[in-house]
Amino acid sequence: METVIARISSKNQIVLPKEVREALGVHGGDSVIFLVDGNKAIIRSRPDSFTEAIAGLYEEIGAGQDWQQWLEKERASWQG
C-alpha cells in the first residue's frame, strides 16, 4: 500500500495525484465514488454497472436457503 498526499483547495477541491489516477484507471471527465465509513473514505472508480459491481457480495447470507419455499411463505403472508 502506498500513501499519496493531496491538498484541498480553498474551494474544497482535490486534484487526484497521478499515482491515484493510474491505480484507479481514471481520466479527465470520468466519475469516481467515495465510500465513507466514519472518519475514513475510500475512493473507487465508478463501475459501468452498479448491479454487476455488487453481484455476489452477500451470497453467504442466503447460502442453503430454499428460495422457492421462502418466496411462497412470503407471498402467503400478503394474503392477510
MIVEXMI-105491 format. One record per residue: x, y negated, z negated of N, C-alpha, C in turn; residue number from 0; residue in three letters. Coordinates in steps of 0.05 Angstrom, whole numbers. Last residue first. Example, Ala and Ser with C-alpha at 12.3 -4.5 7.8 and 13.67 -1.06 7.14 Angstrom:
<rec n_px="257" n_py="45" n_pz="-142" ca_px="273" ca_py="21" ca_pz="-143" c_px="258" c_py="-1" c_pz="-157" num="1" residuo="ser"/>
<rec n_px="264" n_py="114" n_pz="-156" ca_px="246" ca_py="90" ca_pz="-156" c_px="264" c_py="66" c_pz="-156" num="0" residuo="ala"/>
This chain:
<rec n_px="-1061" n_py="237" n_pz="-81" ca_px="-1073" ca_py="225" ca_pz="-105" c_px="-1084" c_py="247" c_pz="-122" num="79" residuo="gly"/>
<rec n_px="-1030" n_py="246" n_pz="-37" ca_px="-1059" ca_py="251" ca_pz="-35" c_px="-1075" c_py="241" c_pz="-59" num="78" residuo="gln"/>
<rec n_px="-978" n_py="243" n_pz="-49" ca_px="-990" ca_py="219" ca_pz="-37" c_px="-1020" c_py="221" c_pz="-36" num="77" residuo="trp"/>
<rec n_px="-962" n_py="293" n_pz="-64" ca_px="-965" ca_py="273" ca_pz="-85" c_px="-979" c_py="247" c_pz="-75" num="76" residuo="ser"/>
<rec n_px="-953" n_py="317" n_pz="-15" ca_px="-977" ca_py="325" ca_pz="-31" c_px="-982" c_py="305" c_pz="-53" num="75" residuo="ala"/>
<rec n_px="-905" n_py="294" n_pz="-1" ca_px="-928" ca_py="287" ca_pz="14" c_px="-954" c_py="294" c_pz="-1" num="74" residuo="arg"/>
<rec n_px="-872" n_py="320" n_pz="-39" ca_px="-874" ca_py="291" ca_pz="-38" c_px="-899" c_py="282" c_pz="-24" num="73" residuo="glu"/>
<rec n_px="-877" n_py="374" n_pz="-23" ca_px="-885" ca_py="365" ca_pz="-50" c_px="-889" c_py="335" c_pz="-51" num="72" residuo="lys"/>
<rec n_px="-855" n_py="371" n_pz="29" ca_px="-883" ca_py="379" ca_pz="25" c_px="-894" c_py="371" c_pz="-2" num="71" residuo="glu"/>
<rec n_px="-803" n_py="355" n_pz="16" ca_px="-820" ca_py="338" ca_pz="33" c_px="-849" c_py="345" c_pz="29" num="70" residuo="leu"/>
<rec n_px="-784" n_py="399" n_pz="-13" ca_px="-785" ca_py="373" ca_pz="-25" c_px="-804" c_py="355" c_pz="-11" num="69" residuo="trp"/>
<rec n_px="-786" n_py="439" n_pz="28" ca_px="-802" ca_py="442" ca_pz="3" c_px="-805" c_py="415" c_pz="-11" num="68" residuo="gln"/>
<rec n_px="-748" n_py="417" n_pz="63" ca_px="-776" ca_py="421" ca_pz="72" c_px="-795" c_py="424" c_pz="48" num="67" residuo="gln"/>
<rec n_px="-702" n_py="416" n_pz="32" ca_px="-714" ca_py="391" ca_pz="40" c_px="-743" c_py="395" c_pz="50" num="66" residuo="trp"/>
<rec n_px="-675" n_py="445" n_pz="-17" ca_px="-693" ca_py="454" ca_pz="3" c_px="-710" c_py="430" c_pz="11" num="65" residuo="asp"/>
<rec n_px="-608" n_py="431" n_pz="-33" ca_px="-636" ca_py="423" ca_pz="-35" c_px="-652" c_py="434" c_pz="-11" num="64" residuo="gln"/>
<rec n_px="-554" n_py="440" n_pz="-26" ca_px="-571" ca_py="462" ca_pz="-37" c_px="-600" c_py="455" c_pz="-39" num="63" residuo="gly"/>
<rec n_px="-539" n_py="373" n_pz="-35" ca_px="-529" ca_py="399" ca_pz="-29" c_px="-546" c_py="421" c_pz="-42" num="62" residuo="ala"/>
<rec n_px="-552" n_py="320" n_pz="-43" ca_px="-573" ca_py="338" ca_pz="-34" c_px="-564" c_py="366" c_pz="-28" num="61" residuo="gly"/>
<rec n_px="-503" n_py="299" n_pz="-59" ca_px="-527" ca_py="295" ca_pz="-75" c_px="-548" c_py="315" c_pz="-68" num="60" residuo="ile"/>
<rec n_px="-466" n_py="306" n_pz="-18" ca_px="-465" ca_py="324" ca_pz="-41" c_px="-489" c_py="322" c_pz="-60" num="59" residuo="glu"/>
<rec n_px="-474" n_py="264" n_pz="17" ca_px="-486" ca_py="290" ca_pz="23" c_px="-485" c_py="310" c_pz="0" num="58" residuo="glu"/>
<rec n_px="-461" n_py="211" n_pz="18" ca_px="-473" ca_py="222" ca_pz="-6" c_px="-485" c_py="249" c_pz="-2" num="57" residuo="tyr"/>
<rec n_px="-439" n_py="200" n_pz="69" ca_px="-426" ca_py="190" ca_pz="44" c_px="-436" c_py="205" c_pz="19" num="56" residuo="leu"/>
<rec n_px="-462" n_py="215" n_pz="117" ca_px="-448" ca_py="236" ca_pz="101" c_px="-436" c_py="226" c_pz="76" num="55" residuo="gly"/>
<rec n_px="-456" n_py="153" n_pz="147" ca_px="-466" ca_py="180" ca_pz="150" c_px="-449" c_py="199" c_pz="133" num="54" residuo="ala"/>
<rec n_px="-437" n_py="102" n_pz="148" ca_px="-444" ca_py="113" ca_pz="122" c_px="-454" c_py="142" c_pz="123" num="53" residuo="ile"/>
<rec n_px="-425" n_py="94" n_pz="203" ca_px="-404" ca_py="88" ca_pz="183" c_px="-411" c_py="101" c_pz="155" num="52" residuo="ala"/>
<rec n_px="-473" n_py="103" n_pz="229" ca_px="-451" ca_py="122" ca_pz="232" c_px="-430" c_py="119" c_pz="211" num="51" residuo="glu"/>
<rec n_px="-500" n_py="57" n_pz="210" ca_px="-511" ca_py="84" ca_pz="206" c_px="-489" c_py="105" c_pz="208" num="50" residuo="thr"/>
<rec n_px="-471" n_py="15" n_pz="230" ca_px="-471" ca_py="19" ca_pz="201" c_px="-481" c_py="47" c_pz="194" num="49" residuo="phe"/>
<rec n_px="-431" n_py="14" n_pz="285" ca_px="-457" ca_py="24" ca_pz="275" c_px="-455" c_py="29" c_pz="245" num="48" residuo="ser"/>
<rec n_px="-383" n_py="-12" n_pz="288" ca_px="-402" ca_py="-15" ca_pz="310" c_px="-430" c_py="-7" c_pz="302" num="47" residuo="asp"/>
<rec n_px="-362" n_py="-42" n_pz="226" ca_px="-366" ca_py="-19" ca_pz="244" c_px="-386" c_py="-26" c_pz="266" num="46" residuo="pro"/>
<rec n_px="-316" n_py="-92" n_pz="215" ca_px="-345" ca_py="-87" ca_pz="217" c_px="-349" c_py="-63" c_pz="236" num="45" residuo="arg"/>
<rec n_px="-261" n_py="-77" n_pz="174" ca_px="-271" ca_py="-85" ca_pz="200" c_px="-300" c_py="-77" c_pz="201" num="44" residuo="ser"/>
<rec n_px="-261" n_py="-100" n_pz="106" ca_px="-260" ca_py="-78" ca_pz="126" c_px="-269" c_py="-90" c_pz="153" num="43" residuo="arg"/>
<rec n_px="-237" n_py="-116" n_pz="42" ca_px="-244" ca_py="-126" ca_pz="69" c_px="-241" c_py="-103" c_pz="89" num="42" residuo="ile"/>
<rec n_px="-259" n_py="-116" n_pz="-23" ca_px="-245" ca_py="-100" ca_pz="-2" c_px="-255" c_py="-111" c_pz="25" num="41" residuo="ile"/>
<rec n_px="-250" n_py="-149" n_pz="-84" ca_px="-263" ca_py="-148" ca_pz="-58" c_px="-246" c_py="-132" c_pz="-39" num="40" residuo="ala"/>
<rec n_px="-263" n_py="-155" n_pz="-154" ca_px="-246" ca_py="-148" ca_pz="-132" c_px="-263" c_py="-145" c_pz="-107" num="39" residuo="lys"/>
<rec n_px="-294" n_py="-164" n_pz="-199" ca_px="-275" ca_py="-185" ca_pz="-192" c_px="-255" c_py="-176" c_pz="-170" num="38" residuo="asn"/>
<rec n_px="-348" n_py="-127" n_pz="-176" ca_px="-337" ca_py="-142" ca_pz="-199" c_px="-318" c_py="-164" c_pz="-189" num="37" residuo="gly"/>
<rec n_px="-338" n_py="-115" n_pz="-114" ca_px="-343" ca_py="-99" ca_pz="-137" c_px="-330" c_py="-113" c_pz="-161" num="36" residuo="asp"/>
<rec n_px="-355" n_py="-123" n_pz="-47" ca_px="-349" ca_py="-137" ca_pz="-72" c_px="-357" c_py="-119" c_pz="-95" num="35" residuo="val"/>
<rec n_px="-332" n_py="-118" n_pz="15" ca_px="-346" ca_py="-101" ca_pz="-5" c_px="-337" c_py="-112" c_pz="-32" num="34" residuo="leu"/>
<rec n_px="-341" n_py="-154" n_pz="73" ca_px="-328" ca_py="-154" ca_pz="47" c_px="-345" c_py="-136" c_pz="29" num="33" residuo="phe"/>
<rec n_px="-327" n_py="-145" n_pz="143" ca_px="-346" ca_py="-143" ca_pz="120" c_px="-329" c_py="-143" c_pz="94" num="32" residuo="ile"/>
<rec n_px="-317" n_py="-183" n_pz="203" ca_px="-307" ca_py="-165" ca_pz="181" c_px="-328" c_py="-165" c_pz="160" num="31" residuo="val"/>
<rec n_px="-320" n_py="-191" n_pz="274" ca_px="-332" ca_py="-194" ca_pz="247" c_px="-318" c_py="-175" c_pz="228" num="30" residuo="ser"/>
<rec n_px="-280" n_py="-227" n_pz="322" ca_px="-291" ca_py="-202" ca_pz="310" c_px="-303" c_py="-209" c_pz="283" num="29" residuo="asp"/>
<rec n_px="-256" n_py="-275" n_pz="336" ca_px="-284" ca_py="-270" ca_pz="344" c_px="-296" c_py="-245" c_pz="333" num="28" residuo="gly"/>
<rec n_px="-191" n_py="-248" n_pz="342" ca_px="-208" ca_py="-272" ca_pz="341" c_px="-236" c_py="-266" c_pz="351" num="27" residuo="gly"/>
<rec n_px="-191" n_py="-179" n_pz="319" ca_px="-181" ca_py="-201" ca_pz="335" c_px="-199" c_py="-225" c_pz="331" num="26" residuo="his"/>
<rec n_px="-171" n_py="-121" n_pz="281" ca_px="-190" ca_py="-142" ca_pz="288" c_px="-175" c_py="-164" c_pz="303" num="25" residuo="val"/>
<rec n_px="-146" n_py="-77" n_pz="256" ca_px="-152" ca_py="-76" ca_pz="285" c_px="-172" c_py="-97" c_pz="294" num="24" residuo="gly"/>
<rec n_px="-129" n_py="-76" n_pz="205" ca_px="-158" ca_py="-73" ca_pz="210" c_px="-165" c_py="-70" c_pz="239" num="23" residuo="leu"/>
<rec n_px="-75" n_py="-83" n_pz="213" ca_px="-84" ca_py="-60" ca_pz="198" c_px="-113" c_py="-54" c_pz="203" num="22" residuo="ala"/>
<rec n_px="-75" n_py="-133" n_pz="240" ca_px="-65" ca_py="-109" ca_pz="253" c_px="-75" c_py="-83" c_pz="240" num="21" residuo="glu"/>
<rec n_px="-95" n_py="-166" n_pz="200" ca_px="-109" ca_py="-164" ca_pz="225" c_px="-101" c_py="-138" c_pz="240" num="20" residuo="arg"/>
<rec n_px="-54" n_py="-159" n_pz="161" ca_px="-81" ca_py="-151" ca_pz="155" c_px="-97" c_py="-147" c_pz="181" num="19" residuo="val"/>
<rec n_px="-9" n_py="-181" n_pz="187" ca_px="-9" ca_py="-153" ca_pz="177" c_px="-37" c_py="-142" c_pz="172" num="18" residuo="glu"/>
<rec n_px="-26" n_py="-234" n_pz="196" ca_px="-21" ca_py="-216" ca_pz="218" c_px="-22" c_py="-187" c_pz="209" num="17" residuo="lys"/>
<rec n_px="-76" n_py="-257" n_pz="149" ca_px="-48" ca_py="-253" ca_pz="158" c_px="-46" c_py="-232" c_pz="180" num="16" residuo="pro"/>
<rec n_px="-133" n_py="-294" n_pz="162" ca_px="-123" ca_py="-267" ca_pz="157" c_px="-94" c_py="-264" c_pz="167" num="15" residuo="leu"/>
<rec n_px="-144" n_py="-353" n_pz="129" ca_px="-133" ca_py="-342" ca_pz="154" c_px="-123" c_py="-315" c_pz="147" num="14" residuo="val"/>
<rec n_px="-201" n_py="-374" n_pz="96" ca_px="-177" ca_py="-358" ca_pz="94" c_px="-169" c_py="-350" c_pz="123" num="13" residuo="ile"/>
<rec n_px="-234" n_py="-431" n_pz="67" ca_px="-229" ca_py="-413" ca_pz="89" c_px="-203" c_py="-399" c_pz="85" num="12" residuo="gln"/>
<rec n_px="-250" n_py="-474" n_pz="35" ca_px="-255" ca_py="-447" ca_pz="26" c_px="-253" c_py="-427" c_pz="49" num="11" residuo="asn"/>
<rec n_px="-229" n_py="-522" n_pz="50" ca_px="-256" ca_py="-515" ca_pz="60" c_px="-264" c_py="-487" c_pz="54" num="10" residuo="lys"/>
<rec n_px="-179" n_py="-520" n_pz="31" ca_px="-197" ca_py="-538" ca_pz="17" c_px="-226" c_py="-534" c_pz="26" num="9" residuo="ser"/>
<rec n_px="-162" n_py="-449" n_pz="39" ca_px="-161" ca_py="-478" ca_pz="46" c_px="-180" c_py="-494" c_pz="29" num="8" residuo="ser"/>
<rec n_px="-127" n_py="-401" n_pz="5" ca_px="-154" ca_py="-410" ca_pz="11" c_px="-151" c_py="-440" c_pz="16" num="7" residuo="ile"/>
<rec n_px="-73" n_py="-361" n_pz="31" ca_px="-82" ca_py="-384" ca_pz="16" c_px="-110" c_py="-392" c_pz="24" num="6" residuo="arg"/>
<rec n_px="-53" n_py="-294" n_pz="21" ca_px="-64" ca_py="-315" ca_pz="39" c_px="-74" c_py="-337" c_pz="21" num="5" residuo="ala"/>
<rec n_px="-7" n_py="-240" n_pz="17" ca_px="-19" ca_py="-263" ca_pz="5" c_px="-29" c_py="-283" c_pz="26" num="4" residuo="ile"/>
<rec n_px="-6" n_py="-171" n_pz="12" ca_px="-3" ca_py="-193" ca_pz="30" c_px="-18" c_py="-217" c_pz="18" num="3" residuo="val"/>
<rec n_px="23" n_py="-110" n_pz="-6" ca_px="10" ca_py="-134" ca_pz="-16" c_px="16" c_py="-157" c_pz="3" num="2" residuo="thr"/>
<rec n_px="10" n_py="-44" n_pz="16" ca_px="26" ca_py="-69" ca_pz="19" c_px="10" c_py="-92" c_pz="8" num="1" residuo="glu"/>
<rec n_px="17" n_py="23" n_pz="0" ca_px="0" ca_py="0" ca_pz="0" c_px="18" c_py="-25" c_pz="0" num="0" residuo="met"/>
